[in-house]
Amino acid sequence: MQLKVENYPDLVRDSKSKAIINVNRAAMQEHMSKQQMKESIQNLNQEMASLKDDFKEIKALLQQIACRG
């Protein structure tokens, strides 16, 4: 059985487990989409930083080769 949480129309409490459950599926889906987008942006930022480091290393190696020749 689920009991409504006072002052929170989108929340109910499960009477057995005492867990609070969000019953607004649209809001939950939106939250999950935002979370996935945030993780994707973090991954892209990490990849960008890695590529920048790689280019710096390549540049340094090319400069060493140019100085020898």
N, CA, C and O of each residue as an XYZ file, in Angstrom:
276
protein
N       0.833     -1.182      0.000
C       0.000      0.000      0.000
C       0.882      1.251      0.000
O       1.934      1.274      0.639
N       0.456      2.270     -0.706
C       1.232      3.505     -0.794
C       0.458      4.640     -0.136
O      -0.744      4.798     -0.347
N       1.173      5.428      0.668
C       0.583      6.556      1.374
C       1.141      7.847      0.801
O       2.341      7.950      0.545
N       0.280      8.828      0.598
C       0.743     10.113      0.062
C       1.620     10.815      1.083
O       1.376     10.744      2.288
N       2.652     11.501      0.581
C       3.541     12.287      1.437
C       2.972     13.701      1.488
O       2.741     14.328      0.455
N       2.754     14.183      2.683
C       2.145     15.498      2.873
C       2.986     16.595      2.216
O       4.207     16.621      2.366
N       2.328     17.494      1.493
C       2.932     18.642      0.807
C       3.796     18.267     -0.395
O       4.461     19.134     -0.963
N       3.801     17.000     -0.792
C       4.584     16.552     -1.955
C       3.692     15.656     -2.816
O       3.661     14.443     -2.611
N       2.965     16.239     -3.778
C       2.002     15.453     -4.554
C       2.630     14.366     -5.426
O       1.943     13.419     -5.811
N       3.902     14.481     -5.741
C       4.553     13.491     -6.603
C       5.222     12.371     -5.824
O       5.817     11.476     -6.424
N       5.136     12.403     -4.498
C       5.802     11.397     -3.677
C       4.799     10.573     -2.886
O       3.791     11.087     -2.401
N       5.098      9.275     -2.765
C       4.318      8.371     -1.911
C       5.286      7.551     -1.075
O       6.452      7.382     -1.434
N       4.787      7.043      0.048
C       5.598      6.186      0.906
C       5.035      4.774      0.837
O       3.836      4.556      1.012
N       5.934      3.812      0.577
C       5.543      2.403      0.589
C       5.363      1.982      2.041
O       6.272      2.146      2.855
N       4.190      1.440      2.368
C       3.902      1.113      3.767
C       4.737     -0.052      4.287
O       4.968     -0.140      5.493
N       5.192     -0.941      3.421
C       5.998     -2.094      3.872
C       7.457     -1.717      4.083
O       8.025     -1.965      5.146
N       8.067     -1.107      3.044
C       9.501     -0.821      3.114
C       9.797      0.556      3.701
O      10.937      0.845      4.066
N       8.771      1.408      3.794
C       8.910      2.791      4.271
C       9.690      3.670      3.293
O      10.064      4.793      3.631
N       9.934      3.169      2.095
C      10.663      3.935      1.077
C       9.773      5.023      0.504
O       8.560      4.849      0.385
N      10.384      6.148      0.151
C       9.668      7.238     -0.517
C       9.875      7.057     -2.017
O      11.003      6.880     -2.479
N       8.791      7.102     -2.766
C       8.826      6.823     -4.202
C       8.273      8.021     -4.965
O       7.230      8.570     -4.609
N       8.981      8.419     -6.016
C       8.515      9.478     -6.896
C       7.589      8.845     -7.931
O       8.014      7.968     -8.683
N       6.344      9.271     -7.978
C       5.377      8.691     -8.907
C       5.211      9.543    -10.165
O       4.423      9.189    -11.042
N       5.935     10.655    -10.272
C       5.885     11.503    -11.456
C       6.911     10.970    -12.453
O       8.084     11.341    -12.412
N       6.461     10.112    -13.332
C       7.371      9.437    -14.276
C       8.021     10.424    -15.253
O       9.187     10.264    -15.615
N       7.274     11.430    -15.672
C       7.834     12.412    -16.627
C       8.992     13.164    -15.989
O      10.024     13.368    -16.629
N       8.833     13.578    -14.735
C       9.909     14.296    -14.040
C      11.113     13.379    -13.833
O      12.259     13.815    -13.947
N      10.851     12.127    -13.531
C      11.947     11.173    -13.320
C      12.708     10.932    -14.626
O      13.937     10.876    -14.638
N      11.962     10.791    -15.723
C      12.602     10.585    -17.028
C      13.437     11.805    -17.411
O      14.543     11.665    -17.932
N      12.908     13.001    -17.151
C      13.653     14.229    -17.445
C      14.936     14.295    -16.626
O      15.988     14.678    -17.137
N      14.841     13.919    -15.354
C      16.024     13.910    -14.483
C      17.074     12.932    -15.007
O      18.263     13.248    -15.042
N      16.630     11.753    -15.410
C      17.560     10.750    -15.929
C      18.216     11.239    -17.224
O      19.408     11.013    -17.433
N      17.458     11.901    -18.086
C      18.017     12.430    -19.335
C      19.070     13.491    -19.042
O      20.131     13.511    -19.666
N      18.774     14.370    -18.091
C      19.745     15.400    -17.716
C      21.013     14.775    -17.144
O      22.121     15.232    -17.425
N      20.845     13.736    -16.347
C      21.989     13.049    -15.743
C      22.861     12.414    -16.823
O      24.087     12.500    -16.765
N      22.229     11.777    -17.807
C      22.980     11.165    -18.908
C      23.715     12.222    -19.728
O      24.855     12.015    -20.144
N      23.051     13.356    -19.955
C      23.678     14.447    -20.703
C      24.889     14.975    -19.943
O      25.934     15.241    -20.538
N      24.750     15.124    -18.653
C      25.850     15.609    -17.819
C      27.041     14.648    -17.887
O      28.188     15.081    -18.002
N      26.766     13.354    -17.816
C      27.837     12.362    -17.901
C      28.505     12.391    -19.268
O      29.724     12.253    -19.366
N      27.717     12.569    -20.320
C      28.272     12.643    -21.677
C      29.194     13.852    -21.816
O      30.266     13.755    -22.413
N      28.779     14.975    -21.271
C      29.599     16.181    -21.335
C      30.903     15.984    -20.571
O      31.964     16.405    -21.033
N      30.828     15.344    -19.401
C      32.039     15.076    -18.621
C      32.985     14.169    -19.404
O      34.195     14.392    -19.411
N      32.438     13.149    -20.062
C      33.271     12.241    -20.860
C      33.927     12.983    -22.021
O      35.107     12.776    -22.306
N      33.167     13.844    -22.689
C      33.733     14.617    -23.795
C      34.835     15.555    -23.316
O      35.851     15.716    -23.992
N      34.643     16.167    -22.168
C      35.671     17.051    -21.614
C      36.946     16.268    -21.293
O      38.052     16.757    -21.523
N      36.790     15.059    -20.764
C      37.959     14.226    -20.466
C      38.681     13.827    -21.752
O      39.911     13.842    -21.808
N      37.918     13.471    -22.778
C      38.521     13.106    -24.058
C      39.239     14.306    -24.675
O      40.323     14.161    -25.241
N      38.640     15.480    -24.567
C      39.259     16.691    -25.103
C      40.583     16.971    -24.395
O      41.575     17.303    -25.044
N      40.602     16.841    -23.085
C      41.831     17.074    -22.326
C      42.904     16.065    -22.739
O      44.079     16.412    -22.859
N      42.496     14.834    -22.949
C      43.439     13.805    -23.378
C      44.016     14.129    -24.762
O      45.216     13.978    -24.990
N      43.156     14.574    -25.678
C      43.626     14.937    -27.015
C      44.576     16.129    -26.969
O      45.564     16.166    -27.703
N      44.284     17.090    -26.119
C      45.184     18.243    -25.971
C      46.560     17.791    -25.492
O      47.581     18.261    -25.996
N      46.588     16.891    -24.530
C      47.861     16.367    -24.038
C      48.612     15.630    -25.143
O      49.828     15.769    -25.275
N      47.885     14.847    -25.933
C      48.510     14.113    -27.035
C      49.117     15.079    -28.051
O      50.235     14.864    -28.519
N      48.391     16.135    -28.391
C      48.912     17.115    -29.349
C      50.135     17.834    -28.804
O      51.076     18.108    -29.550
N      50.133     18.140    -27.523
C      51.314     18.774    -26.919
C      52.530     17.856    -27.030
O      53.637     18.304    -27.330
N      52.306     16.574    -26.785
C      53.410     15.611    -26.874
C      53.908     15.495    -28.314
O      55.115     15.464    -28.553
N      52.987     15.430    -29.270
C      53.367     15.345    -30.681
C      54.133     16.600    -31.100
O      55.133     16.514    -31.813
N      53.665     17.749    -30.662
C      54.343     19.006    -30.983
C      55.765     19.014    -30.435
O      56.696     19.425    -31.128
N      55.935     18.563    -29.196
C      57.253     18.533    -28.598
C      58.174     17.581    -29.372
O      59.345     17.890    -29.593
N      57.651     16.447    -29.773
C      58.457     15.489    -30.541
C      58.837     16.077    -31.898
O      59.973     15.920    -32.345
N      57.908     16.743    -32.546
C      58.215     17.363    -33.854
C      59.274     18.464    -33.702
O      60.144     18.615    -34.560
N      59.195     19.217    -32.624
C      60.199     20.251    -32.385
C      61.576     19.626    -32.160
O      62.584     20.166    -32.616
N      61.622     18.499    -31.462
C      62.907     17.802    -31.262
C      63.474     17.324    -32.583
O      64.673     17.436    -32.837
N      62.602     16.791    -33.421
C      63.058     16.302    -34.742
C      63.557     17.465    -35.588
O      64.574     17.341    -36.270
N      62.854     18.592    -35.552
C      63.237     19.759    -36.346
C      64.568     20.325    -35.888
O      65.352     20.798    -36.710
N      64.835     20.284    -34.593
C      66.099     20.816    -34.071
C      67.280     19.932    -34.457
O      68.394     20.436    -34.599
N      67.073     18.653    -34.627
C      68.150     17.717    -34.971
C      68.500     17.826    -36.448
O      69.647     17.616    -36.844
N      67.503     18.154    -37.254
C      67.715     18.152    -38.695
C      68.247     19.407    -39.183
O      68.478     19.554    -40.383
